[in-house]
């Protein structure tokens, strides 16, 4: 157990965590300044999925699985939740 504490408590493990914290802070600040960005991106993905569905001859797995529709819904809902939390 002492070995685990020594490995976890070293300086090498602290540096990536602080870098990740700074990245998350920058993303949160960016999204707080532009609160409607994620719902608009989600809506754009949903519209793009609709256009790919009606385009003749598009039988790719992205179109067949409605991947863009599902991604758009998740990103849109996440955006609405973050507007409330960051705003």
Gaussian input, Z-matrix of N, CA and C with variables (Angstrom, degrees):
# hf/3-21g

backbone

0 1
 N
 C     1     B1
 C     2     B2     1     A1
 N     3     B3     2     A2     1     D1
 C     4     B4     3     A3     2     D2
 C     5     B5     4     A4     3     D3
 N     6     B6     5     A5     4     D4
 C     7     B7     6     A6     5     D5
 C     8     B8     7     A7     6     D6
 N     9     B9     8     A8     7     D7
 C    10    B10     9     A9     8     D8
 C    11    B11    10    A10     9     D9
 N    12    B12    11    A11    10    D10
 C    13    B13    12    A12    11    D11
 C    14    B14    13    A13    12    D12
 N    15    B15    14    A14    13    D13
 C    16    B16    15    A15    14    D14
 C    17    B17    16    A16    15    D15
 N    18    B18    17    A17    16    D16
 C    19    B19    18    A18    17    D17
 C    20    B20    19    A19    18    D18
 N    21    B21    20    A20    19    D19
 C    22    B22    21    A21    20    D20
 C    23    B23    22    A22    21    D21
 N    24    B24    23    A23    22    D22
 C    25    B25    24    A24    23    D23
 C    26    B26    25    A25    24    D24
 N    27    B27    26    A26    25    D25
 C    28    B28    27    A27    26    D26
 C    29    B29    28    A28    27    D27
 N    30    B30    29    A29    28    D28
 C    31    B31    30    A30    29    D29
 C    32    B32    31    A31    30    D30
 N    33    B33    32    A32    31    D31
 C    34    B34    33    A33    32    D32
 C    35    B35    34    A34    33    D33
 N    36    B36    35    A35    34    D34
 C    37    B37    36    A36    35    D35
 C    38    B38    37    A37    36    D36
 N    39    B39    38    A38    37    D37
 C    40    B40    39    A39    38    D38
 C    41    B41    40    A40    39    D39
 N    42    B42    41    A41    40    D40
 C    43    B43    42    A42    41    D41
 C    44    B44    43    A43    42    D42
 N    45    B45    44    A44    43    D43
 C    46    B46    45    A45    44    D44
 C    47    B47    46    A46    45    D45
 N    48    B48    47    A47    46    D46
 C    49    B49    48    A48    47    D47
 C    50    B50    49    A49    48    D48
 N    51    B51    50    A50    49    D49
 C    52    B52    51    A51    50    D50
 C    53    B53    52    A52    51    D51
 N    54    B54    53    A53    52    D52
 C    55    B55    54    A54    53    D53
 C    56    B56    55    A55    54    D54
 N    57    B57    56    A56    55    D55
 C    58    B58    57    A57    56    D56
 C    59    B59    58    A58    57    D57
 N    60    B60    59    A59    58    D58
 C    61    B61    60    A60    59    D59
 C    62    B62    61    A61    60    D60
 N    63    B63    62    A62    61    D61
 C    64    B64    63    A63    62    D62
 C    65    B65    64    A64    63    D63
 N    66    B66    65    A65    64    D64
 C    67    B67    66    A66    65    D65
 C    68    B68    67    A67    66    D66
 N    69    B69    68    A68    67    D67
 C    70    B70    69    A69    68    D68
 C    71    B71    70    A70    69    D69
 N    72    B72    71    A71    70    D70
 C    73    B73    72    A72    71    D71
 C    74    B74    73    A73    72    D72
 N    75    B75    74    A74    73    D73
 C    76    B76    75    A75    74    D74
 C    77    B77    76    A76    75    D75
 N    78    B78    77    A77    76    D76
 C    79    B79    78    A78    77    D77
 C    80    B80    79    A79    78    D78
 N    81    B81    80    A80    79    D79
 C    82    B82    81    A81    80    D80
 C    83    B83    82    A82    81    D81
 N    84    B84    83    A83    82    D82
 C    85    B85    84    A84    83    D83
 C    86    B86    85    A85    84    D84
 N    87    B87    86    A86    85    D85
 C    88    B88    87    A87    86    D86
 C    89    B89    88    A88    87    D87
 N    90    B90    89    A89    88    D88
 C    91    B91    90    A90    89    D89
 C    92    B92    91    A91    90    D90
 N    93    B93    92    A92    91    D91
 C    94    B94    93    A93    92    D92
 C    95    B95    94    A94    93    D93
 N    96    B96    95    A95    94    D94
 C    97    B97    96    A96    95    D95
 C    98    B98    97    A97    96    D96
 N    99    B99    98    A98    97    D97
 C   100   B100    99    A99    98    D98
 C   101   B101   100   A100    99    D99
 N   102   B102   101   A101   100   D100
 C   103   B103   102   A102   101   D101
 C   104   B104   103   A103   102   D102
 N   105   B105   104   A104   103   D103
 C   106   B106   105   A105   104   D104
 C   107   B107   106   A106   105   D105
 N   108   B108   107   A107   106   D106
 C   109   B109   108   A108   107   D107
 C   110   B110   109   A109   108   D108
 N   111   B111   110   A110   109   D109
 C   112   B112   111   A111   110   D110
 C   113   B113   112   A112   111   D111
 N   114   B114   113   A113   112   D112
 C   115   B115   114   A114   113   D113
 C   116   B116   115   A115   114   D114
 N   117   B117   116   A116   115   D115
 C   118   B118   117   A117   116   D116
 C   119   B119   118   A118   117   D117
 N   120   B120   119   A119   118   D118
 C   121   B121   120   A120   119   D119
 C   122   B122   121   A121   120   D120
 N   123   B123   122   A122   121   D121
 C   124   B124   123   A123   122   D122
 C   125   B125   124   A124   123   D123
 N   126   B126   125   A125   124   D124
 C   127   B127   126   A126   125   D125
 C   128   B128   127   A127   126   D126
 N   129   B129   128   A128   127   D127
 C   130   B130   129   A129   128   D128
 C   131   B131   130   A130   129   D129
 N   132   B132   131   A131   130   D130
 C   133   B133   132   A132   131   D131
 C   134   B134   133   A133   132   D132
 N   135   B135   134   A134   133   D133
 C   136   B136   135   A135   134   D134
 C   137   B137   136   A136   135   D135
 N   138   B138   137   A137   136   D136
 C   139   B139   138   A138   137   D137
 C   140   B140   139   A139   138   D138
 N   141   B141   140   A140   139   D139
 C   142   B142   141   A141   140   D140
 C   143   B143   142   A142   141   D141
 N   144   B144   143   A143   142   D142
 C   145   B145   144   A144   143   D143
 C   146   B146   145   A145   144   D144
 N   147   B147   146   A146   145   D145
 C   148   B148   147   A147   146   D146
 C   149   B149   148   A148   147   D147
 N   150   B150   149   A149   148   D148
 C   151   B151   150   A150   149   D149
 C   152   B152   151   A151   150   D150
 N   153   B153   152   A152   151   D151
 C   154   B154   153   A153   152   D152
 C   155   B155   154   A154   153   D153
 N   156   B156   155   A155   154   D154
 C   157   B157   156   A156   155   D155
 C   158   B158   157   A157   156   D156
 N   159   B159   158   A158   157   D157
 C   160   B160   159   A159   158   D158
 C   161   B161   160   A160   159   D159
 N   162   B162   161   A161   160   D160
 C   163   B163   162   A162   161   D161
 C   164   B164   163   A163   162   D162
 N   165   B165   164   A164   163   D163
 C   166   B166   165   A165   164   D164
 C   167   B167   166   A166   165   D165
 N   168   B168   167   A167   166   D166
 C   169   B169   168   A168   167   D167
 C   170   B170   169   A169   168   D168
 N   171   B171   170   A170   169   D169
 C   172   B172   171   A171   170   D170
 C   173   B173   172   A172   171   D171
 N   174   B174   173   A173   172   D172
 C   175   B175   174   A174   173   D173
 C   176   B176   175   A175   174   D174
 N   177   B177   176   A176   175   D175
 C   178   B178   177   A177   176   D176
 C   179   B179   178   A178   177   D177
 N   180   B180   179   A179   178   D178
 C   181   B181   180   A180   179   D179
 C   182   B182   181   A181   180   D180
 N   183   B183   182   A182   181   D181
 C   184   B184   183   A183   182   D182
 C   185   B185   184   A184   183   D183
 N   186   B186   185   A185   184   D184
 C   187   B187   186   A186   185   D185
 C   188   B188   187   A187   186   D186
 N   189   B189   188   A188   187   D187
 C   190   B190   189   A189   188   D188
 C   191   B191   190   A190   189   D189
 N   192   B192   191   A191   190   D190
 C   193   B193   192   A192   191   D191
 C   194   B194   193   A193   192   D192
 N   195   B195   194   A194   193   D193
 C   196   B196   195   A195   194   D194
 C   197   B197   196   A196   195   D195
 N   198   B198   197   A197   196   D196
 C   199   B199   198   A198   197   D197
 C   200   B200   199   A199   198   D198
 N   201   B201   200   A200   199   D199
 C   202   B202   201   A201   200   D200
 C   203   B203   202   A202   201   D201
 N   204   B204   203   A203   202   D202
 C   205   B205   204   A204   203   D203
 C   206   B206   205   A205   204   D204
 N   207   B207   206   A206   205   D205
 C   208   B208   207   A207   206   D206
 C   209   B209   208   A208   207   D207
 N   210   B210   209   A209   208   D208
 C   211   B211   210   A210   209   D209
 C   212   B212   211   A211   210   D210
 N   213   B213   212   A212   211   D211
 C   214   B214   213   A213   212   D212
 C   215   B215   214   A214   213   D213
 N   216   B216   215   A215   214   D214
 C   217   B217   216   A216   215   D215
 C   218   B218   217   A217   216   D216
 N   219   B219   218   A218   217   D217
 C   220   B220   219   A219   218   D218
 C   221   B221   220   A220   219   D219
 N   222   B222   221   A221   220   D220
 C   223   B223   222   A222   221   D221
 C   224   B224   223   A223   222   D222
 N   225   B225   224   A224   223   D223
 C   226   B226   225   A225   224   D224
 C   227   B227   226   A226   225   D225
 N   228   B228   227   A227   226   D226
 C   229   B229   228   A228   227   D227
 C   230   B230   229   A229   228   D228
 N   231   B231   230   A230   229   D229
 C   232   B232   231   A231   230   D230
 C   233   B233   232   A232   231   D231
 N   234   B234   233   A233   232   D232
 C   235   B235   234   A234   233   D233
 C   236   B236   235   A235   234   D234
 N   237   B237   236   A236   235   D235
 C   238   B238   237   A237   236   D236
 C   239   B239   238   A238   237   D237
 N   240   B240   239   A239   238   D238
 C   241   B241   240   A240   239   D239
 C   242   B242   241   A241   240   D240
 N   243   B243   242   A242   241   D241
 C   244   B244   243   A243   242   D242
 C   245   B245   244   A244   243   D243
 N   246   B246   245   A245   244   D244
 C   247   B247   246   A246   245   D245
 C   248   B248   247   A247   246   D246
 N   249   B249   248   A248   247   D247
 C   250   B250   249   A249   248   D248
 C   251   B251   250   A250   249   D249
 N   252   B252   251   A251   250   D250
 C   253   B253   252   A252   251   D251
 C   254   B254   253   A253   252   D252
 N   255   B255   254   A254   253   D253
 C   256   B256   255   A255   254   D254
 C   257   B257   256   A256   255   D255
 N   258   B258   257   A257   256   D256
 C   259   B259   258   A258   257   D257
 C   260   B260   259   A259   258   D258

   B1=1.4448
   B2=1.5161
   B3=1.3140
   B4=1.4469
   B5=1.5138
   B6=1.3391
   B7=1.4620
   B8=1.5243
   B9=1.3221
   B10=1.4604
   B11=1.5220
   B12=1.3136
   B13=1.4584
   B14=1.5172
   B15=1.3371
   B16=1.4591
   B17=1.5196
   B18=1.3299
   B19=1.4622
   B20=1.5276
   B21=1.3199
   B22=1.4557
   B23=1.5237
   B24=1.3141
   B25=1.4476
   B26=1.5227
   B27=1.3167
   B28=1.4589
   B29=1.5174
   B30=1.3059
   B31=1.4599
   B32=1.5293
   B33=1.3275
   B34=1.4595
   B35=1.5210
   B36=1.3243
   B37=1.4592
   B38=1.5223
   B39=1.3262
   B40=1.4655
   B41=1.5279
   B42=1.3126
   B43=1.4657
   B44=1.5254
   B45=1.3457
   B46=1.4657
   B47=1.5243
   B48=1.3150
   B49=1.4594
   B50=1.5250
   B51=1.3294
   B52=1.4636
   B53=1.5198
   B54=1.3280
   B55=1.4585
   B56=1.5201
   B57=1.3213
   B58=1.4598
   B59=1.5295
   B60=1.3255
   B61=1.4611
   B62=1.5187
   B63=1.3300
   B64=1.4583
   B65=1.5168
   B66=1.3417
   B67=1.4619
   B68=1.5243
   B69=1.3174
   B70=1.4627
   B71=1.5247
   B72=1.3285
   B73=1.4637
   B74=1.5227
   B75=1.3259
   B76=1.4668
   B77=1.5212
   B78=1.3299
   B79=1.4654
   B80=1.5290
   B81=1.3367
   B82=1.4646
   B83=1.5277
   B84=1.3258
   B85=1.4659
   B86=1.5190
   B87=1.3308
   B88=1.4614
   B89=1.5226
   B90=1.3299
   B91=1.4683
   B92=1.5211
   B93=1.3332
   B94=1.4633
   B95=1.5276
   B96=1.3352
   B97=1.4588
   B98=1.5200
   B99=1.3271
   B100=1.4655
   B101=1.5252
   B102=1.3325
   B103=1.4612
   B104=1.5272
   B105=1.3094
   B106=1.4571
   B107=1.5117
   B108=1.3191
   B109=1.4634
   B110=1.5277
   B111=1.3123
   B112=1.4682
   B113=1.5283
   B114=1.3345
   B115=1.4734
   B116=1.5243
   B117=1.3281
   B118=1.4723
   B119=1.5249
   B120=1.3293
   B121=1.4645
   B122=1.5265
   B123=1.3273
   B124=1.4666
   B125=1.5137
   B126=1.3195
   B127=1.4617
   B128=1.5234
   B129=1.3235
   B130=1.4654
   B131=1.5207
   B132=1.3317
   B133=1.4659
   B134=1.5261
   B135=1.3243
   B136=1.4671
   B137=1.5287
   B138=1.3263
   B139=1.4698
   B140=1.5217
   B141=1.3361
   B142=1.4655
   B143=1.5253
   B144=1.3187
   B145=1.4582
   B146=1.5273
   B147=1.3377
   B148=1.4642
   B149=1.5286
   B150=1.3298
   B151=1.4663
   B152=1.5192
   B153=1.3277
   B154=1.4639
   B155=1.5194
   B156=1.3239
   B157=1.4651
   B158=1.5221
   B159=1.3408
   B160=1.4647
   B161=1.5263
   B162=1.3291
   B163=1.4668
   B164=1.5227
   B165=1.3358
   B166=1.4742
   B167=1.5324
   B168=1.2942
   B169=1.4561
   B170=1.5146
   B171=1.3134
   B172=1.4661
   B173=1.5265
   B174=1.3108
   B175=1.4613
   B176=1.5210
   B177=1.3107
   B178=1.4510
   B179=1.5101
   B180=1.3340
   B181=1.4610
   B182=1.5280
   B183=1.3339
   B184=1.4676
   B185=1.5244
   B186=1.3222
   B187=1.4619
   B188=1.5254
   B189=1.3163
   B190=1.4704
   B191=1.5217
   B192=1.3357
   B193=1.4717
   B194=1.5244
   B195=1.3486
   B196=1.4678
   B197=1.5253
   B198=1.3287
   B199=1.4575
   B200=1.5288
   B201=1.3251
   B202=1.4595
   B203=1.5258
   B204=1.3196
   B205=1.4646
   B206=1.5266
   B207=1.3056
   B208=1.4584
   B209=1.5302
   B210=1.3188
   B211=1.4662
   B212=1.5277
   B213=1.3167
   B214=1.4566
   B215=1.5160
   B216=1.3211
   B217=1.4666
   B218=1.5210
   B219=1.3191
   B220=1.4669
   B221=1.5276
   B222=1.3229
   B223=1.4652
   B224=1.5273
   B225=1.3250
   B226=1.4653
   B227=1.5163
   B228=1.3339
   B229=1.4654
   B230=1.5210
   B231=1.3253
   B232=1.4603
   B233=1.5251
   B234=1.3219
   B235=1.4546
   B236=1.5143
   B237=1.3428
   B238=1.4588
   B239=1.5297
   B240=1.3330
   B241=1.4603
   B242=1.5340
   B243=1.3353
   B244=1.4673
   B245=1.5252
   B246=1.3286
   B247=1.4748
   B248=1.5258
   B249=1.2960
   B250=1.4817
   B251=1.5176
   B252=1.3436
   B253=1.4679
   B254=1.5277
   B255=1.3306
   B256=1.4602
   B257=1.5148
   B258=1.3209
   B259=1.4580
   B260=1.4742
   A1=111.20
   A2=117.13
   A3=120.31
   A4=111.73
   A5=116.49
   A6=119.96
   A7=110.25
   A8=117.83
   A9=120.80
   A10=111.63
   A11=116.22
   A12=119.09
   A13=111.53
   A14=116.68
   A15=119.48
   A16=111.20
   A17=117.19
   A18=120.64
   A19=110.22
   A20=117.71
   A21=121.20
   A22=111.07
   A23=118.03
   A24=121.17
   A25=115.10
   A26=119.24
   A27=120.81
   A28=111.25
   A29=115.96
   A30=122.00
   A31=111.52
   A32=118.83
   A33=121.17
   A34=112.00
   A35=118.44
   A36=120.16
   A37=112.00
   A38=117.97
   A39=121.03
   A40=111.01
   A41=118.80
   A42=122.13
   A43=112.44
   A44=121.54
   A45=118.74
   A46=113.29
   A47=118.29
   A48=120.47
   A49=110.09
   A50=117.75
   A51=119.20
   A52=110.76
   A53=117.60
   A54=120.53
   A55=110.67
   A56=116.63
   A57=120.35
   A58=110.40
   A59=117.34
   A60=120.32
   A61=111.39
   A62=117.02
   A63=119.97
   A64=111.07
   A65=117.42
   A66=121.12
   A67=110.87
   A68=117.10
   A69=120.72
   A70=110.53
   A71=117.74
   A72=120.74
   A73=111.61
   A74=117.01
   A75=120.16
   A76=111.17
   A77=117.16
   A78=120.67
   A79=109.92
   A80=117.38
   A81=120.62
   A82=110.97
   A83=117.23
   A84=119.98
   A85=111.45
   A86=116.65
   A87=120.82
   A88=111.21
   A89=116.38
   A90=120.01
   A91=111.89
   A92=117.87
   A93=119.90
   A94=110.48
   A95=117.05
   A96=120.15
   A97=112.21
   A98=117.31
   A99=122.67
   A100=108.70
   A101=117.69
   A102=120.10
   A103=115.31
   A104=119.18
   A105=120.18
   A106=114.28
   A107=117.66
   A108=120.39
   A109=112.43
   A110=118.02
   A111=119.99
   A112=113.06
   A113=120.35
   A114=117.86
   A115=112.94
   A116=117.95
   A117=120.18
   A118=110.37
   A119=117.37
   A120=120.26
   A121=109.95
   A122=116.66
   A123=120.55
   A124=112.14
   A125=116.53
   A126=120.60
   A127=111.52
   A128=116.29
   A129=120.02
   A130=112.40
   A131=117.12
   A132=120.22
   A133=111.60
   A134=117.28
   A135=120.63
   A136=110.33
   A137=117.47
   A138=120.98
   A139=110.68
   A140=116.86
   A141=120.28
   A142=111.23
   A143=117.59
   A144=120.89
   A145=110.79
   A146=116.80
   A147=120.46
   A148=110.79
   A149=117.26
   A150=120.18
   A151=111.81
   A152=117.05
   A153=119.31
   A154=111.89
   A155=117.54
   A156=120.56
   A157=111.90
   A158=117.78
   A159=119.63
   A160=111.91
   A161=118.04
   A162=120.64
   A163=108.84
   A164=118.04
   A165=119.42
   A166=111.30
   A167=115.11
   A168=121.05
   A169=114.30
   A170=118.51
   A171=119.95
   A172=108.18
   A173=114.93
   A174=119.62
   A175=110.12
   A176=116.02
   A177=120.83
   A178=109.32
   A179=117.04
   A180=120.13
   A181=111.30
   A182=117.10
   A183=120.00
   A184=109.66
   A185=116.72
   A186=121.22
   A187=110.10
   A188=116.72
   A189=119.83
   A190=112.68
   A191=116.98
   A192=119.91
   A193=113.06
   A194=117.73
   A195=122.27
   A196=111.47
   A197=115.93
   A198=121.50
   A199=111.77
   A200=117.14
   A201=120.23
   A202=111.55
   A203=116.80
   A204=120.61
   A205=110.44
   A206=116.18
   A207=119.78
   A208=111.22
   A209=117.26
   A210=119.95
   A211=111.10
   A212=116.10
   A213=120.33
   A214=112.59
   A215=116.50
   A216=119.63
   A217=111.89
   A218=116.41
   A219=120.03
   A220=110.36
   A221=117.61
   A222=120.80
   A223=110.67
   A224=117.44
   A225=120.46
   A226=112.45
   A227=117.47
   A228=120.30
   A229=111.18
   A230=116.27
   A231=120.19
   A232=110.70
   A233=116.47
   A234=120.54
   A235=112.12
   A236=117.43
   A237=119.88
   A238=111.44
   A239=116.78
   A240=119.03
   A241=111.37
   A242=116.68
   A243=119.75
   A244=111.88
   A245=117.69
   A246=119.90
   A247=108.43
   A248=115.92
   A249=120.57
   A250=110.77
   A251=117.15
   A252=120.62
   A253=112.61
   A254=117.44
   A255=120.59
   A256=113.51
   A257=117.10
   A258=120.55
   A259=111.62
   D1=-33.89
   D2=177.74
   D3=-64.63
   D4=-32.15
   D5=178.75
   D6=-67.36
   D7=-40.77
   D8=178.42
   D9=-63.48
   D10=-40.88
   D11=178.76
   D12=-65.91
   D13=-36.70
   D14=178.98
   D15=-67.92
   D16=-39.82
   D17=-178.45
   D18=-70.49
   D19=-42.20
   D20=-178.07
   D21=-71.62
   D22=-34.25
   D23=-176.21
   D24=-84.29
   D25=4.95
   D26=-178.87
   D27=-76.11
   D28=165.34
   D29=-177.84
   D30=-67.95
   D31=-29.96
   D32=-178.30
   D33=-63.50
   D34=-33.79
   D35=-179.09
   D36=-79.36
   D37=-20.44
   D38=-178.78
   D39=-80.22
   D40=-33.96
   D41=-175.60
   D42=-62.70
   D43=-49.89
   D44=179.21
   D45=-64.33
   D46=-31.15
   D47=179.91
   D48=-67.35
   D49=-43.02
   D50=179.29
   D51=-68.64
   D52=-33.74
   D53=176.11
   D54=-65.95
   D55=-38.96
   D56=178.05
   D57=-68.27
   D58=-37.85
   D59=177.19
   D60=-62.70
   D61=-41.23
   D62=177.83
   D63=-64.86
   D64=-38.92
   D65=178.18
   D66=-63.90
   D67=-44.17
   D68=179.32
   D69=-64.98
   D70=-38.93
   D71=176.98
   D72=-63.75
   D73=-40.83
   D74=179.11
   D75=-66.17
   D76=-40.84
   D77=178.31
   D78=-65.39
   D79=-41.95
   D80=179.71
   D81=-64.70
   D82=-39.98
   D83=177.76
   D84=-65.70
   D85=-40.50
   D86=178.69
   D87=-63.28
   D88=-45.50
   D89=-178.79
   D90=-71.97
   D91=-27.87
   D92=176.75
   D93=-70.95
   D94=-31.57
   D95=178.61
   D96=-76.10
   D97=-27.34
   D98=179.92
   D99=-124.82
   D100=76.66
   D101=-171.02
   D102=-68.13
   D103=-23.56
   D104=-177.35
   D105=-95.46
   D106=6.84
   D107=-174.21
   D108=-66.89
   D109=-49.30
   D110=-177.47
   D111=-65.03
   D112=-42.43
   D113=175.28
   D114=-62.91
   D115=-34.77
   D116=178.13
   D117=-68.87
   D118=-40.25
   D119=176.71
   D120=-63.23
   D121=-42.21
   D122=177.25
   D123=-61.40
   D124=-43.11
   D125=177.29
   D126=-64.17
   D127=-39.12
   D128=176.80
   D129=-62.58
   D130=-39.80
   D131=177.24
   D132=-66.44
   D133=-37.45
   D134=178.12
   D135=-66.01
   D136=-42.83
   D137=178.15
   D138=-65.67
   D139=-40.33
   D140=177.40
   D141=-62.88
   D142=-38.69
   D143=176.18
   D144=-62.85
   D145=-42.06
   D146=178.36
   D147=-62.51
   D148=-44.22
   D149=179.81
   D150=-64.52
   D151=-37.42
   D152=177.28
   D153=-69.77
   D154=-28.82
   D155=177.79
   D156=-68.70
   D157=-37.28
   D158=-176.92
   D159=-90.08
   D160=-9.06
   D161=177.94
   D162=-73.33
   D163=124.07
   D164=-177.28
   D165=-72.16
   D166=139.97
   D167=175.95
   D168=87.84
   D169=6.60
   D170=178.67
   D171=-98.30
   D172=99.27
   D173=179.03
   D174=-121.88
   D175=46.03
   D176=177.07
   D177=-82.38
   D178=163.10
   D179=-178.40
   D180=-67.07
   D181=-26.62
   D182=177.61
   D183=-65.70
   D184=-39.76
   D185=-179.82
   D186=-74.26
   D187=-42.68
   D188=-177.63
   D189=-66.41
   D190=-33.59
   D191=-177.61
   D192=-91.44
   D193=-3.51
   D194=-176.37
   D195=54.84
   D196=41.05
   D197=-178.05
   D198=-61.04
   D199=-43.04
   D200=-178.01
   D201=-67.47
   D202=-33.44
   D203=176.39
   D204=-63.63
   D205=-47.50
   D206=-178.28
   D207=-68.50
   D208=-40.97
   D209=176.31
   D210=-62.35
   D211=-41.61
   D212=178.79
   D213=-62.50
   D214=-41.32
   D215=178.16
   D216=-64.74
   D217=-44.34
   D218=-179.20
   D219=-65.80
   D220=-45.77
   D221=-179.54
   D222=-65.52
   D223=-39.33
   D224=178.28
   D225=-64.20
   D226=-47.04
   D227=178.43
   D228=-64.23
   D229=-41.31
   D230=177.43
   D231=-61.97
   D232=-38.35
   D233=178.02
   D234=-64.24
   D235=-42.10
   D236=178.30
   D237=-66.01
   D238=-36.59
   D239=177.83
   D240=-68.81
   D241=-37.50
   D242=179.91
   D243=-72.80
   D244=-30.11
   D245=175.71
   D246=-59.04
   D247=-44.66
   D248=-179.02
   D249=-66.73
   D250=-41.21
   D251=-175.19
   D252=-76.77
   D253=-38.58
   D254=-176.46
   D255=-90.76
   D256=-18.71
   D257=-174.35
   D258=-85.69

